[in-house]
Amino acid sequence: MSEPVRSRGQIRRLVLRSGESVVARCRDFCRVALTDWDWPGRPEDSGLTEEERDLAVEDVLLVVSEAVTNACLHAGGPTELVIRLAPAEPRGDGAASGPPSRAATGTAGDLRIEVSDRSSRIPDFRPRGAPGQPGGNGLIVIDRLARAWGAVPGETGKSFWVEVASPVPANGPPAVPTPPPPPAAPRSPAPDSPRAASGRGGLSRPVPGDPPGARGGAAHDGGP
């Protein structure tokens, strides 16, 4: 019998009860949510290779496994799993007007995973070499894969949360096509004046109708 699932937009909840295979149920629930959300994005939109996409999904499932396992071992068992998908942020400088298209959005949004349990104890790293205590690596794994993590105390326990950033392609995000520049405004032609200056050294051309010596140098008075 499957657990009751409540879906609303980009948030999915799984109510958990004590029993076996709780970790596997949480992994399956998370995998279905990521598939439905097309996280972390199609290759043509995100620039990720198929291998990078698969690794990103497996990292998220590993985070879920470790968080749920810690709740089972140290917090009396998990009571609820919540997965949230944040809206994707558009790439570029945002100069273009109008809502961004899916192709311009790039990778999918970041994820937030929340595991509620019955204990108010805030998880912390276990000292190295703790004798007689198996495990102790779950929080280390989460710390390496997550962007941030923490816990929020509640009335009957706490909520342990983990934020996982959307992956970035190894070769960088796909380039956003740059729109061509607007055509330059036509330049106004210079006025066609008969007295337009020209010639080398700043000398002016004689203009028909001008008296001798009227242009270009000193006037000649007709003397020797």
N, CA, C and O of each residue as an XYZ file, in Angstrom:
896
protein
N       0.857     -1.190      0.000
C       0.000      0.000      0.000
C       0.891      1.237      0.000
O       1.786      1.371      0.835
N       0.640      2.127     -0.932
C       1.470      3.322     -1.047
C       1.058      4.354     -0.024
O      -0.074      4.355      0.459
N       1.986      5.227      0.300
C       1.727      6.302      1.253
C       0.859      7.376      0.578
O       0.937      7.541     -0.640
N       0.041      8.104      1.339
C      -0.750      9.186      0.743
C       0.151     10.296      0.239
O       1.065     10.727      0.942
N      -0.096     10.749     -0.946
C       0.719     11.774     -1.578
C      -0.160     12.968     -1.878
O      -1.259     12.817     -2.411
N       0.321     14.165     -1.536
C      -0.395     15.393     -1.845
C       0.510     16.246     -2.712
O       1.595     16.644     -2.287
N       0.069     16.523     -3.914
C       0.864     17.314     -4.852
C       0.197     18.653     -5.063
O      -1.022     18.743     -5.202
N       1.014     19.697     -5.086
C       0.491     21.035     -5.340
C       1.575     21.857     -6.008
O       2.503     22.342     -5.362
N       1.435     22.001     -7.311
C       2.395     22.804     -8.041
C       3.779     22.209     -7.961
O       4.002     21.067     -8.364
N       4.712     22.989     -7.437
C       6.101     22.566     -7.352
C       6.449     22.032     -5.972
O       7.620     22.044     -5.591
N       5.475     21.570     -5.223
C       5.709     21.012     -3.890
C       5.041     19.641     -3.822
O       3.887     19.474     -4.218
N       5.785     18.673     -3.317
C       5.208     17.337     -3.127
C       5.522     16.833     -1.725
O       6.623     17.018     -1.207
N       4.532     16.196     -1.132
C       4.635     15.715      0.244
C       4.340     14.224      0.289
O       3.469     13.721     -0.421
N       5.075     13.542      1.128
C       4.862     12.123      1.349
C       4.774     11.887      2.856
O       5.752     12.079      3.579
N       3.606     11.472      3.319
C       3.423     11.163      4.738
C       4.000      9.782      5.002
O       3.704      8.827      4.283
N       4.817      9.684      6.025
C       5.537      8.453      6.320
C       5.063      7.858      7.640
O       4.741      8.570      8.591
N       5.033      6.536      7.663
C       4.729      5.784      8.882
C       5.854      4.797      9.114
O       6.636      4.487      8.215
N       5.912      4.321     10.323
C       6.959      3.369     10.643
C       6.767      2.091      9.830
O       5.641      1.646      9.606
N       7.839      1.532      9.410
C       7.778      0.313      8.619
C       9.079      0.125      7.871
O       9.966      0.978      7.906
N       9.177     -0.990      7.205
C      10.382     -1.297      6.469
C      10.383     -0.581      5.117
O       9.348     -0.135      4.621
N      11.557     -0.491      4.556
C      11.744      0.074      3.212
C      11.323      1.535      3.128
O      10.935      2.003      2.057
N      11.392      2.266      4.242
C      11.013      3.672      4.186
C      12.002      4.458      3.329
O      11.612      5.403      2.642
N      13.274      4.078      3.364
C      14.269      4.780      2.552
C      13.993      4.554      1.075
O      14.064      5.492      0.280
N      13.680      3.324      0.700
C      13.386      3.035     -0.704
C      12.133      3.767     -1.164
O      12.082      4.250     -2.295
N      11.118      3.858     -0.302
C       9.902      4.584     -0.691
C      10.193      6.060     -0.909
O       9.655      6.671     -1.832
N      11.035      6.630     -0.072
C      11.372      8.047     -0.231
C      12.194      8.280     -1.506
O      11.992      9.278     -2.198
N      13.099      7.382     -1.809
C      13.881      7.517     -3.037
C      12.978      7.436     -4.265
O      13.106      8.236     -5.192
N      12.054      6.453     -4.264
C      11.148      6.304     -5.399
C      10.250      7.532     -5.548
O       9.999      7.995     -6.660
N       9.774      8.048     -4.429
C       8.912      9.229     -4.464
C       9.663     10.427     -5.038
O       9.120     11.180     -5.847
N      10.906     10.595     -4.618
C      11.711     11.713     -5.109
C      12.039     11.536     -6.586
O      12.021     12.507     -7.342
N      12.337     10.319     -7.003
C      12.662     10.080     -8.403
C      11.476     10.414     -9.306
O      11.649     11.013    -10.368
N      10.284     10.031     -8.889
C       9.085     10.338     -9.679
C       8.876     11.843     -9.774
O       8.536     12.357    -10.840
N       9.076     12.558     -8.659
C       8.905     14.015     -8.674
C       9.895     14.676     -9.629
O       9.520     15.564    -10.395
N      11.144     14.252     -9.586
C      12.145     14.840    -10.479
C      11.830     14.548    -11.935
O      12.053     15.388    -12.806
N      11.311     13.358    -12.198
C      10.938     13.017    -13.572
C       9.772     13.867    -14.042
O       9.777     14.362    -15.169
N       8.772     14.040    -13.186
C       7.616     14.860    -13.562
C       8.010     16.313    -13.785
O       7.448     16.984    -14.651
N       8.972     16.802    -13.011
C       9.418     18.191    -13.148
C      10.494     18.359    -14.218
O      10.936     19.474    -14.491
N      10.911     17.251    -14.817
C      11.967     17.282    -15.833
C      13.233     17.923    -15.273
O      13.915     18.684    -15.959
N      13.536     17.603    -14.018
C      14.729     18.146    -13.361
C      15.914     17.243    -13.636
O      15.766     16.024    -13.548
N      17.085     17.774    -13.965
C      17.485     19.187    -13.983
C      17.375     19.859    -15.349
O      18.161     20.758    -15.643
N      16.448     19.462    -16.172
C      16.266     20.112    -17.455
C      16.703     19.241    -18.617
O      17.570     18.379    -18.481
N      16.084     19.485    -19.762
C      16.452     18.744    -20.967
C      17.838     19.181    -21.453
O      18.249     20.320    -21.231
N      18.546     18.280    -22.109
C      19.908     18.641    -22.560
C      19.939     19.869    -23.451
O      20.846     20.694    -23.336
N      18.956     20.004    -24.343
C      18.976     21.150    -25.244
C      18.691     22.460    -24.524
O      19.040     23.527    -25.028
N      18.062     22.396    -23.354
C      17.781     23.615    -22.593
C      18.860     23.922    -21.559
O      19.230     25.079    -21.358
N      19.361     22.874    -20.905
C      20.294     23.074    -19.791
C      21.754     23.012    -20.208
O      22.618     23.513    -19.489
N      22.049     22.405    -21.357
C      23.436     22.223    -21.751
C      24.110     21.048    -21.076
O      25.294     20.805    -21.313
N      23.377     20.297    -20.225
C      23.938     19.144    -19.534
C      23.960     17.931    -20.457
O      23.071     17.752    -21.290
N      24.970     17.115    -20.300
C      24.996     15.842    -20.988
C      24.094     14.853    -20.247
O      23.674     15.107    -19.118
N      23.802     13.724    -20.895
C      22.975     12.701    -20.246
C      23.657     12.184    -18.989
O      22.994     11.915    -17.987
N      24.964     12.044    -19.038
C      25.690     11.573    -17.856
C      25.605     12.587    -16.724
O      25.423     12.205    -15.567
N      25.732     13.864    -17.037
C      25.641     14.897    -15.994
C      24.242     14.942    -15.389
O      24.094     15.138    -14.183
N      23.230     14.765    -16.206
C      21.856     14.746    -15.691
C      21.642     13.564    -14.757
O      21.051     13.718    -13.688
N      22.122     12.379    -15.153
C      21.951     11.188    -14.318
C      22.701     11.340    -12.995
O      22.188     10.946    -11.948
N      23.905     11.905    -13.032
C      24.673     12.100    -11.802
C      23.976     13.089    -10.870
O      23.980     12.908     -9.652
N      23.382     14.127    -11.438
C      22.684     15.105    -10.606
C      21.489     14.472     -9.896
O      21.252     14.734     -8.717
N      20.741     13.639    -10.617
C      19.595     12.965    -10.005
C      20.063     12.001     -8.912
O      19.466     11.946     -7.837
N      21.132     11.242     -9.184
C      21.635     10.306     -8.186
C      22.138     11.030     -6.939
O      21.995     10.516     -5.830
N      22.720     12.206     -7.103
C      23.153     12.981     -5.929
C      21.959     13.356     -5.056
O      22.028     13.270     -3.830
N      20.860     13.775     -5.697
C      19.666     14.135     -4.931
C      19.104     12.916     -4.208
O      18.725     13.011     -3.040
N      19.046     11.784     -4.881
C      18.537     10.567     -4.247
C      19.433     10.128     -3.095
O      18.940      9.605     -2.096
N      20.744     10.335     -3.221
C      21.654     10.001     -2.131
C      21.416     10.913     -0.935
O      21.453     10.457      0.208
N      21.171     12.193     -1.185
C      20.863     13.120     -0.082
C      19.587     12.682      0.631
O      19.531     12.686      1.861
N      18.568     12.307     -0.132
C      17.316     11.843      0.474
C      17.569     10.589      1.314
O      17.070     10.478      2.434
N      18.336      9.658      0.777
C      18.622      8.420      1.505
C      19.318      8.699      2.833
O      18.945      8.135      3.861
N      20.320      9.560      2.814
C      21.067      9.845      4.038
C      20.205     10.587      5.061
O      20.274     10.301      6.257
N      19.395     11.536      4.594
C      18.552     12.290      5.526
C      17.498     11.389      6.173
O      17.254     11.483      7.376
N      16.882     10.527      5.385
C      15.866      9.621      5.931
C      16.512      8.582      6.841
O      15.958      8.247      7.888
N      17.678      8.071      6.451
C      18.375      7.097      7.291
C      18.750      7.702      8.641
O      18.599      7.047      9.672
N      19.232      8.928      8.648
C      19.557      9.586      9.912
C      18.326      9.731     10.796
O      18.408      9.574     12.014
N      17.183     10.032     10.178
C      15.955     10.139     10.963
C      15.554      8.785     11.558
O      15.034      8.717     12.672
N      15.800      7.718     10.807
C      15.480      6.385     11.312
C      16.404      5.978     12.457
O      15.950      5.364     13.423
N      17.677      6.305     12.366
C      18.663      5.851     13.349
C      18.714      6.723     14.588
O      18.954      6.219     15.685
N      18.489      8.037     14.436
C      18.751      8.955     15.543
C      17.559      9.802     15.962
O      17.669     10.550     16.934
N      16.424      9.717     15.272
C      15.320     10.634     15.585
C      13.969      9.945     15.668
O      12.933     10.592     15.520
N      13.970      8.652     15.900
C      12.691      7.963     16.084
C      11.925      7.695     14.811
O      10.784      7.236     14.869
N      12.511      7.966     13.673
C      11.854      7.685     12.402
C      11.263      8.917     11.756
O      10.794      9.811     12.461
N      11.270      8.995     10.432
C      10.706     10.153      9.734
C       9.181     10.105      9.722
O       8.575      9.034      9.733
N       8.585     11.282      9.699
C       7.124     11.383      9.648
C       6.620     11.986      8.339
O       5.466     11.771      7.968
N       7.462     12.735      7.639
C       7.028     13.356      6.386
C       8.255     13.733      5.559
O       9.293     14.129      6.090
N       8.103     13.597      4.252
C       9.117     14.031      3.300
C       8.491     15.084      2.394
O       7.421     14.864      1.828
N       9.155     16.225      2.257
C       8.677     17.314      1.411
C       9.777     17.654      0.411
O      10.942     17.798      0.782
N       9.401     17.779     -0.850
C      10.330     18.162     -1.910
C       9.782     19.413     -2.573
O       8.639     19.431     -3.030
N      10.588     20.446     -2.625
C      10.187     21.721     -3.216
C      11.122     22.054     -4.376
O      12.337     21.876     -4.293
N      10.526     22.537     -5.446
C      11.291     22.987     -6.614
C      11.102     24.485     -6.767
O       9.987     24.966     -6.966
N      12.198     25.211     -6.673
C      12.135     26.664     -6.834
C      12.026     27.022     -8.309
O      12.488     26.266     -9.163
N      11.420     28.168     -8.620
C      11.356     28.585    -10.032
C      12.752     28.790    -10.601
O      13.664     29.242     -9.908
N      12.899     28.451    -11.868
C      14.183     28.650    -12.530
C      14.406     30.125    -12.778
O      13.467     30.869    -13.064
N      15.670     30.550    -12.665
C      16.021     31.939    -12.925
C      16.466     32.084    -14.363
O      17.291     31.301    -14.833
N      15.930     33.085    -15.086
C      16.342     33.256    -16.489
C      17.782     33.669    -16.589
O      18.301     34.371    -15.722
N      18.442     33.222    -17.671
C      19.811     33.638    -17.932
C      19.817     34.974    -18.639
O      18.781     35.455    -19.097
N      20.988     35.566    -18.724
C      21.144     36.827    -19.441
C      20.984     37.996    -18.498
O      20.815     37.829    -17.290
N      21.040     39.201    -19.084
C      21.002     40.412    -18.280
C      19.594     40.905    -18.046
O      19.404     41.922    -17.379
N      18.579     40.198    -18.587
C      17.213     40.603    -18.344
C      16.794     41.829    -19.095
O      15.790     42.444    -18.736
N      17.520     42.219    -20.133
C      17.160     43.426    -20.853
C      15.940     43.229    -21.725
O      15.199     44.177    -21.985
N      15.724     41.994    -22.182
C      14.582     41.753    -23.051
C      13.299     41.839    -22.256
O      13.257     41.434    -21.094
N      12.255     42.361    -22.869
C      10.981     42.501    -22.200
C      10.155     41.258    -22.420
O      10.407     40.490    -23.348
N       9.140     41.054    -21.544
C       8.257     39.915    -21.677
C       8.760     38.738    -20.872
O       9.922     38.720    -20.466
N       7.893     37.736    -20.627
C       8.301     36.571    -19.849
C       9.301     35.730    -20.605
O       9.197     35.607    -21.825
N      10.286     35.134    -19.907
C      11.289     34.322    -20.595
C      10.694     33.017    -21.076
O       9.840     32.434    -20.408
N      11.136     32.560    -22.220
C      10.698     31.275    -22.734
C      11.458     30.173    -22.030
O      12.427     30.431    -21.316
N      11.005     28.909    -22.237
C      11.682     27.795    -21.590
C      13.115     27.676    -22.076
O      14.015     27.355    -21.299
N      13.329     27.936    -23.368
C      14.684     27.843    -23.894
C      15.599     28.888    -23.291
O      16.800     28.661    -23.152
N      15.029     30.056    -22.926
C      15.844     31.119    -22.341
C      16.007     30.945    -20.842
O      16.787     31.663    -20.217
N      15.270     29.984    -20.247
C      15.322     29.811    -18.806
C      16.582     29.093    -18.370
O      17.106     29.353    -17.287
N      17.079     28.180    -19.216
C      18.282     27.461    -18.866
C      17.970     26.268    -17.991
O      16.998     25.558    -18.249
N      18.773     26.023    -16.956
C      18.594     24.867    -16.108
C      17.380     25.039    -15.224
O      16.824     26.130    -15.094
N      16.974     23.901    -14.601
C      15.819     23.929    -13.716
C      16.167     24.659    -12.428
O      17.317     25.031    -12.195
N      15.153     24.857    -11.600
C      15.359     25.558    -10.343
C      16.049     24.677     -9.309
O      16.255     23.483     -9.527
N      16.400     25.286     -8.184
C      17.034     24.563     -7.089
C      16.003     23.741     -6.325
O      14.803     24.008     -6.396
N      16.487     22.737     -5.593
C      15.625     21.842     -4.823
C      15.809     22.080     -3.332
O      16.893     22.431     -2.865
N      14.735     21.882     -2.612
C      14.785     21.903     -1.146
C      14.091     20.641     -0.656
O      12.934     20.387     -0.992
N      14.799     19.859      0.132
C      14.292     18.591      0.659
C      14.131     18.732      2.168
O      15.049     19.178      2.857
N      12.974     18.353      2.674
C      12.690     18.463      4.103
C      12.235     17.107      4.636
O      11.330     16.483      4.081
N      12.866     16.665      5.705
C      12.510     15.407      6.365
C      12.135     15.725      7.811
O      12.975     16.168      8.594
N      10.890     15.501      8.150
C      10.418     15.747      9.511
C      10.529     14.464     10.325
O      10.335     13.365      9.806
N      10.849     14.624     11.627
C      10.959     13.466     12.512
C      10.430     13.838     13.887
O       9.922     14.941     14.088
N      10.553     12.906     14.838
C       9.960     13.069     16.166
C      10.954     13.565     17.210
O      10.605     13.654     18.387
N      12.161     13.883     16.819
C      13.184     14.298     17.767
C      13.470     15.787     17.621
O      13.486     16.325     16.515
N      13.694     16.441     18.756
C      14.057     17.860     18.741
C      15.568     18.067     18.716
O      16.039     19.204     18.704
N      16.315     16.993     18.709
C      17.775     17.098     18.710
C      18.253     17.564     17.340
O      17.892     16.984     16.316
N      19.069     18.621     17.331
C      19.605     19.162     16.092
C      20.816     18.327     15.679
O      21.731     18.131     16.479
N      20.831     17.841     14.457
C      21.959     17.002     14.028
C      23.250     17.796     13.946
O      23.249     18.991     13.651
N      24.338     17.116     14.210
C      25.654     17.740     14.150
C      26.665     16.665     13.755
O      26.393     15.468     13.844
N      27.836     17.123     13.317
C      28.871     16.176     12.930
C      29.338     15.379     14.144
O      29.527     15.924     15.231
N      29.515     14.090     13.935
C      30.010     13.222     14.997
C      31.528     13.323     15.044
O      32.178     13.333     13.999
N      32.105     13.398     16.248
C      33.565     13.443     16.337
C      34.183     12.219     15.671
O      33.649     11.112     15.741
N      35.307     12.446     15.035
C      35.989     11.344     14.372
C      36.466     10.303     15.384
O      36.905     10.626     16.488
N      36.363      9.062     14.969
C      36.857      7.974     15.807
C      35.981      7.696     17.003
O      36.473      7.205     18.019
N      34.660      8.002     16.915
C      33.767      7.701     18.034
C      33.692      6.180     18.197
O      33.230      5.492     17.287
N      34.132      5.650     19.325
C      34.206      4.185     19.478
C      32.819      3.572     19.624
O      31.931      4.139     20.260
N      32.658      2.400     19.017
C      31.428      1.638     19.178
C      30.218      2.219     18.494
O      29.104      1.761     18.750
N      30.381      3.200     17.642
C      29.246      3.812     16.967
C      29.448      3.687     15.456
O      30.295      4.366     14.876
N      28.666      2.819     14.833
C      28.827      2.647     13.390
C      28.274      3.841     12.633
O      27.513      4.645     13.169
N      28.672      3.934     11.389
C      28.158      5.016     10.546
C      28.820      6.330     10.887
O      30.010      6.387     11.195
N      28.018      7.398     10.827
C      28.529      8.731     11.128
C      28.933      9.510      9.906
O      29.423     10.633     10.022
N      28.735      8.931      8.717
C      29.152      9.618      7.499
C      27.986     10.275      6.763
O      28.202     10.985      5.781
N      26.767     10.051      7.220
C      25.610     10.578      6.498
C      25.621     12.084      6.380
O      25.382     12.617      5.296
N      25.895     12.788      7.472
C      25.908     14.238      7.447
C      27.096     14.767      6.650
O      27.020     15.848      6.066
N      28.184     14.018      6.623
C      29.332     14.425      5.820
C      28.984     14.368      4.338
O      29.337     15.266      3.574
N      28.293     13.312      3.938
C      27.867     13.187      2.544
C      26.916     14.325      2.171
O      27.052     14.932      1.109
N      25.970     14.603      3.038
C      25.017     15.687      2.774
C      25.737     17.018      2.671
O      25.420     17.833      1.804
N      26.696     17.243      3.545
C      27.414     18.515      3.541
C      28.191     18.707      2.240
O      28.350     19.838      1.781
N      28.670     17.637      1.648
C      29.444     17.735      0.412
C      28.551     17.935     -0.812
O      28.956     18.590     -1.772
N      27.351     17.381     -0.787
C      26.481     17.445     -1.957
C      25.513     18.623     -1.923
O      25.040     19.060     -2.971
N      25.217     19.134     -0.750
C      24.212     20.184     -0.620
C      24.845     21.561     -0.652
O      26.013     21.738     -0.306
N      24.041     22.541     -1.078
C      24.483     23.930     -1.004
C      24.380     24.452      0.416
O      25.204     25.254      0.854
N      23.351     23.988      1.141
C      23.145     24.389      2.533
C      22.244     23.359      3.192
O      21.508     22.645      2.510
N      22.299     23.281      4.503
C      21.423     22.388      5.247
C      21.254     22.921      6.658
O      22.050     23.733      7.129
N      20.205     22.452      7.330
C      19.934     22.902      8.686
C      18.705     22.201      9.228
O      18.208     21.248      8.629
N      18.221     22.671     10.353
C      17.065     22.058     11.012
C      16.225     23.152     11.660
O      16.748     24.147     12.162
N      14.909     22.943     11.636
C      13.959     23.870     12.254
C      13.180     23.109     13.317
O      12.432     22.191     12.977
N      13.330     23.461     14.608
C      12.577     22.759     15.658
C      11.076     23.007     15.531
O      10.641     24.072     15.093
N      10.300     22.005     15.924
C       8.848     22.121     15.916
C       8.260     21.666     17.238
O       8.991     21.377     18.186
N       6.926     21.602     17.298
C       6.253     21.226     18.550
C       6.466     19.751     18.884
O       6.598     19.390     20.054
N       6.499     18.910     17.869
C       6.624     17.468     18.106
C       7.912     16.893     17.541
O       8.031     15.674     17.419
N       8.853     17.710     17.204
C      10.102     17.209     16.651
C      10.832     18.317     15.906
O      10.973     19.428     16.419
N      11.286     18.021     14.718
C      12.009     19.021     13.925
C      11.843     18.683     12.453
O      11.351     17.616     12.087
N      12.264     19.619     11.626
C      12.314     19.431     10.187
C      13.748     19.670      9.740
O      14.279     20.773      9.872
N      14.363     18.627      9.214
C      15.726     18.725      8.702
C      15.627     19.048      7.212
O      14.987     18.316      6.457
N      16.265     20.151      6.786
C      16.145     20.583      5.402
C      17.513     20.604      4.727
O      18.548     20.808      5.361
N      17.472     20.386      3.427
C      18.682     20.378      2.599
C      18.359     21.105      1.302
O      17.318     20.857      0.694
N      19.237     21.993      0.876
C      19.079     22.684     -0.400
C      20.137     22.179     -1.377
O      21.329     22.140     -1.072
N      19.663     21.795     -2.560
C      20.545     21.289     -3.612
C      20.417     22.214     -4.815
O      19.321     22.413     -5.339
N      21.530     22.772     -5.246
C      21.518     23.684     -6.389
C      21.417     22.896     -7.688
O      21.908     21.771     -7.784
N      20.781     23.490     -8.675
C      20.713     22.864     -9.990
C      22.117     22.779    -10.573
O      22.907     23.708    -10.406
N      22.438     21.698    -11.246
C      23.807     21.517    -11.739
C      24.131     22.458    -12.889
O      23.250     22.922    -13.612
N      25.417     22.721    -13.032
C      25.938     23.559    -14.118
C      26.756     22.674    -15.044
O      27.569     21.885    -14.562
N      26.573     22.775    -16.353
C      27.358     21.938    -17.275
C      28.850     22.133    -17.085
O      29.304     23.227    -16.750
N      29.613     21.062    -17.301
C      31.067     21.154    -17.167
C      31.651     22.132    -18.170
O      32.671     22.766    -17.901
N      31.014     22.259    -19.321
C      31.491     23.187    -20.350
C      30.825     24.546    -20.268
O      30.936     25.348    -21.196
N      30.136     24.816    -19.170
C      29.456     26.092    -19.033
C      28.054     26.026    -19.600
O      27.751     25.130    -20.388
N      27.180     26.968    -19.211
C      25.811     26.987    -19.713
C      25.776     27.267    -21.199
O      26.691     27.890    -21.738
N      24.721     26.809    -21.870
C      24.620     27.085    -23.304
C      24.525     28.571    -23.562
O      23.909     29.316    -22.801
N      25.141     28.985    -24.643
C      25.174     30.410    -24.966
C      23.794     30.892    -25.371
O      23.058     30.204    -26.080
N      23.460     32.076    -24.913
C      22.196     32.701    -25.272
C      22.395     33.492    -26.554
O      23.288     34.336    -26.618
N      21.579     33.239    -27.584
C      21.756     33.994    -28.830
C      21.646     35.489    -28.590
O      20.728     35.961    -27.920
N      22.589     36.219    -29.143
C      22.599     37.669    -29.005
C      21.866     38.299    -30.180
O      22.217     38.034    -31.329
N      20.859     39.123    -29.924
C      20.131     39.736    -31.039
C      21.040     40.663    -31.824
O      21.920     41.306    -31.251
N      20.833     40.736    -33.140
C      21.688     41.627    -33.948
C      21.460     43.078    -33.561
O      20.359     43.440    -33.145
N      22.479     43.909    -33.691
C      22.321     45.327    -33.340
C      21.369     46.011    -34.309
O      21.255     45.592    -35.461
N      20.686     47.056    -33.862
C      19.782     47.772    -34.764
C      20.561     48.450    -35.873
O      21.712     48.837    -35.674
N      19.954     48.599    -37.035
C      20.671     49.252    -38.143
C      20.986     50.702    -37.807
O      20.208     51.396    -37.153
N      22.154     51.136    -38.277
C      22.587     52.508    -38.007
C      21.727     53.491    -38.792
O      21.307     53.217    -39.916
N      21.478     54.629    -38.178
C      20.686     55.664    -38.842
C      21.467     56.240    -40.020
O      22.674     56.458    -39.907
N      20.805     56.490    -41.143
C      21.524     57.049    -42.305
C      22.073     58.435    -42.002
O      21.420     59.257    -41.360
N      23.289     58.671    -42.480
C      23.932     59.962    -42.247
C      23.414     60.983    -43.253
O      23.228     60.681    -44.432
N      23.188     62.188    -42.766
C      22.701     63.255    -43.635
C      23.833     63.724    -44.545
O      24.941     63.950    -44.059
N      23.591     63.880    -45.854
C      24.659     64.351    -46.762
C      25.046     65.788    -46.462
O      24.220     66.598    -46.041
N      26.308     66.085    -46.686
C      26.802     67.445    -46.461
C      26.149     68.392    -47.463
O      25.917     68.011    -48.611
N      25.856     69.597    -47.050
C      25.229     70.552    -47.981
C      26.139     70.834    -49.169
O      27.348     71.007    -49.013
N      25.540     70.879    -50.365
C      26.296     71.090    -51.601
C      26.512     72.587    -51.811
O      25.834     73.227    -52.615
N      27.464     73.116    -51.073
C      27.725     74.550    -51.160
C      28.819     74.814    -52.179
O      29.805     74.078    -52.206
N      28.689     75.821    -53.008
C      29.760     76.129    -53.974
C      31.023     76.625    -53.316
O      32.073     76.681    -53.956
N      30.942     77.002    -52.000
C      32.115     77.523    -51.326
C      32.671     76.509    -50.324
O      33.370     76.867    -49.376
N      32.339     75.223    -50.561
C      32.851     74.223    -49.639
C      34.369     74.177    -49.729
O      34.925     74.166    -50.827
N      35.045     74.149    -48.582
C      36.511     74.134    -48.551
C      37.019     72.795    -49.034
O      36.410     71.757    -48.775
N      38.135     72.822    -49.736
C      38.751     71.593    -50.214
C      40.194     71.910    -50.566
O      40.671     73.023    -50.349
N      40.875     70.923    -51.108
C      42.262     71.134    -51.531
C      43.235     70.816    -50.435
O      42.861     70.755    -49.263
N      44.442     70.619    -50.788
C      45.466     70.289    -49.816
C      46.002     71.553    -49.170
O      46.048     72.618    -49.786
N      46.399     71.414    -47.942
C      46.975     72.535    -47.211
C      45.956     73.606    -46.894
O      46.329     74.726    -46.543
N      44.662     73.285    -47.010
C      43.635     74.236    -46.629
C      43.373     75.282    -47.673
O      42.636     76.228    -47.394
N      43.954     75.170    -48.911
C      43.690     76.150    -49.938
C      42.303     75.966    -50.496
O      41.782     74.851    -50.523
N      41.703     77.042    -50.940
C      40.354     77.001    -51.461
C      40.387     77.046    -52.965
O      41.271     77.657    -53.565
N      39.414     76.394    -53.571
C      39.289     76.453    -55.011
C      38.652     77.765    -55.409
O      37.759     78.255    -54.718
N      39.104     78.350    -56.527
C      38.443     79.578    -56.989
C      37.030     79.257    -57.426
O      36.748     78.201    -57.992
N      36.181     80.174    -57.151
C      34.771     80.032    -57.495
C      34.457     81.012    -58.603
O      34.769     82.198    -58.490
N      33.844     80.533    -59.676
C      33.507     81.479    -60.758
C      32.695     82.653    -60.240
O      31.772     82.491    -59.442
N      33.061     83.841    -60.712
C      32.334     85.044    -60.290
C      33.020     85.829    -59.220
O      32.680     86.991    -58.997
N      33.996     85.226    -58.536
C      34.717     85.963    -57.504
C      35.747     86.859    -58.161
O      36.342     86.458    -59.162
N      35.983     88.040    -57.650
C      37.032     88.909    -58.185
C      38.390     88.317    -57.917
O      38.566     87.568    -56.956
N      39.359     88.643    -58.760
C      40.717     88.100    -58.532
C      41.234     88.451    -57.158
O      41.076     89.574    -56.679
N      41.855     87.465    -56.532
C      42.445     87.691    -55.207
C      41.444     87.670    -54.100
O      41.802     87.939    -52.953
N      40.166     87.354    -54.391
C      39.165     87.343    -53.320
C      39.341     86.144    -52.424
O      38.884     86.188    -51.281
N      40.007     85.018    -52.889
C      40.148     83.812    -52.089
C      41.582     83.329    -52.180
O      42.228     83.479    -53.217
N      42.055     82.780    -51.158
C      43.365     82.117    -51.155
C      44.519     83.087    -51.104
O      45.086     83.399    -52.152
N      44.890     83.572    -49.965
C      46.080     84.395    -49.810
C      45.746     85.873    -49.884
O      44.581     86.265    -49.951
N      46.807     86.693    -49.869
C      46.601     88.162    -49.855
C      46.176     88.654    -51.211
O      46.532     88.065    -52.231
N      45.404     89.746    -51.232
C      44.922     90.317    -52.493
C      46.061     91.035    -53.198
O      46.922     91.631    -52.551
N      46.066     90.977    -54.552
C      47.100     91.665    -55.367
C      46.564     92.983    -55.846
O      45.493     93.034    -56.449
N      47.297     94.068    -55.587
C      46.783     95.386    -55.916
C      47.201     95.825    -57.299
O      46.984     96.978    -57.671
N      47.791     94.939    -58.066
C      48.155     95.269    -59.429
C      49.477     95.982    -59.543
O      49.882     96.337    -60.650
N      50.178     96.210    -58.424
C      51.472     96.879    -58.485
C      52.545     95.948    -58.932
O      52.274     94.774    -59.185
N      53.734     96.416    -59.036
C      54.869     95.572    -59.497
C      55.228     94.549    -58.424
O      56.147     93.752    -58.613
